[in-house]
Amino acid sequence: MGEGNEMSRYARQMILPEVGPEGQEKLSKARVKVVGAGGLGSPVIQYLAGAGIGTLSVSDPDRVAVTNLHRQVIYTEDRTELYKAQAAAEYAQRLNGDVSAIWSPDAVTPNNAVDIANHFDIVVDCADSYAASYILSDACLETNTPLISASVLQMTGYVGGFCAGAPSLRAVFPELPDHAASCATAGVLGPVVGIIGSIQAQMTLAHILGLDPSPLGQFVHFDAQTMRSSSFRFDGAPEPQAGHRFISARKITSDDLVVDLRDSEEAPRKATADAVRTTIDKIETLPNTDRRTVICCASGLRAWRAADRLKPYWRGEIVLAALGPT
């Protein structure tokens, strides 16, 4: 794109003293990873591409479905059945030819999270998955990579800037919230994810531009029902000394005691051939062991709660695996 066209495209943001030509140059050189191309990812991808982010990488293992369209507004009916990441990258490329938009259908796992964090200037967590958020936070803390993470449920949501000198997600949320719902089971209104995703995009641009105060260490909560928002800084929050850690399925070994909390209807195939199927209510009936215990479920929520029950007296190490329904 010629200089005149570029100036015209970005003129309204470059006129800001916080941006200018130097800031636009920073945006054009930035490499941003967006994990999740759903309700949160849609406005993030839209606004980052519009702002002229140099490299925008999107990953999401899901495909576009009609039930997504009320809130994932970068997709149209003719894009259903495509991978969301592919449809999102194509959208970003059509929106702004200056952007190098790439995509992957891979889910974030403990195997690839550190590699993701190492290859990008900032990671934007739009997966809206507890397991993915903790996995990304652990990787970003290890690699000193900024993480902008958000979550939405029903009419409320939050955004926070973590790691890279700020405390991690675990420092703010050492334990899971009390509810075990998701957008699929509890519902969500489209504008709510639009608002939260837009704040994510703003925090991402603010970090790249080096705005003061930094979005890292900032937490924002929004309630769409009351139209109230609140925020606070958590710069001094201590990192927890311990916490349940996630591993990927391929890290499970034959020496592990594998506990699968998914029933046969949810997951016809167990996590491993010799995995023990049980429920949270019956988890304490397992015989205590020195072996590493891998507790599996679809999202990580049930596994976390089961681990909380075992941890006070369990002799062996306990780790979690979020395997999805299989």
Secondary structure, DSSP 8 states (H G I E B T S, - for coil): --HHHHHHHHHHHHTSTTTHHHHHHHHHH-EEEEE--STTHHHHHHHHHHHT-SEEEEE-S-B--GGGTTT-TT--GGGTTSBHHHHHHHHHHHH-TTSEEEEE-----TTTHHHHHHH-SEEEE----HHHHHHHHHHHHHHT--EEEEEEEBTEEEEEEESTTS--HHHH-SS--S----HHHH-B-HHHHHHHHHHHHHHHHHHHHT-SS-STTEEEEEETTTTEEEEEE-TT----S----B--GGG--TTSEEEE-S-TTT-SS-SSTT-EE--GGGGGGS---SS-EEEEESSSHHHHHHHHHHTTT--S-EEEEE----
